[in-house]
Amino acid sequence: MAILRDLTQVEVSKVRVQITLACEECKQRNYTMTKDKKKHPDRMETKKYCRFCKTHTPHKETKK
C-alpha cells in the first residue's frame, strides 16, 4: 500500500513558475501570475484589461 503525503510549499513552488504578461498593443507589462509548466509548456496568451490602453487587449507571456 502506497503512503500518500501532502505536498509542502517548496514542492509546489518547483512546479509553478511566476510569469509576466505584457499588452500586445502598448507593450506595457501589466500582470504577474503563476502557471504550471507541466500543464502549459507553451507561452500563455489571454485577454485582459490594460489600464494604459483603457480597453481589453490580448496579453502575452514575456521573458523576464
C-alpha positions as CSV (number, residue, x, y, z in Angstrom):
1,M,0.0,0.0,0.0
2,A,1.4,3.3,-1.0
3,I,1.8,6.0,1.6
4,L,0.3,9.4,0.4
5,R,1.8,12.6,1.7
6,D,0.9,16.2,1.5
7,L,2.8,18.5,-0.8
8,T,4.8,21.2,1.0
9,Q,5.1,24.7,-0.2
10,V,8.6,24.1,-1.5
11,E,7.5,21.1,-3.7
12,V,4.6,23.1,-5.1
13,S,6.8,26.1,-6.0
14,K,9.1,23.8,-8.1
15,V,6.2,23.0,-10.5
16,R,4.7,26.5,-10.7
17,V,6.7,29.5,-12.1
18,Q,6.0,33.2,-12.0
19,I,5.4,34.8,-15.4
20,T,4.8,38.4,-16.6
21,L,2.1,39.3,-19.0
22,A,2.5,42.3,-21.4
23,C,-0.1,44.1,-23.5
24,E,0.2,43.4,-27.2
25,E,-0.7,46.9,-28.3
26,C,1.3,49.2,-25.9
27,K,3.9,46.6,-24.7
28,Q,3.4,47.5,-21.1
29,R,3.9,44.8,-18.5
30,N,0.7,44.8,-16.6
31,Y,0.2,41.5,-14.8
32,T,2.2,38.9,-12.9
33,M,0.8,35.4,-12.3
34,T,2.0,31.8,-11.8
35,K,1.5,28.9,-14.2
36,D,2.1,25.2,-14.1
37,K,4.9,24.3,-16.6
38,K,3.8,20.7,-17.0
39,K,0.2,21.6,-18.0
40,H,1.1,24.7,-20.0
41,P,4.6,24.4,-21.6
42,D,4.0,26.9,-24.3
43,R,3.6,30.7,-23.8
44,M,0.4,31.9,-22.3
45,E,-1.9,34.3,-24.0
46,T,-5.1,35.8,-22.6
47,K,-7.3,38.8,-22.9
48,K,-7.0,41.2,-20.0
49,Y,-7.7,44.8,-19.2
50,C,-4.9,47.2,-19.9
51,R,-5.0,50.4,-17.8
52,F,-2.8,52.2,-20.3
53,C,-4.9,51.4,-23.3
54,K,-8.1,51.6,-21.2
55,T,-9.6,48.6,-23.0
56,H,-9.4,44.8,-23.1
57,T,-6.4,43.7,-25.2
58,P,-4.5,40.4,-25.7
59,H,-1.7,39.9,-23.3
60,K,1.2,37.5,-23.9
61,E,3.8,36.0,-21.6
62,T,7.1,37.8,-21.8
63,K,10.7,36.8,-21.0
64,K,11.9,38.2,-17.7
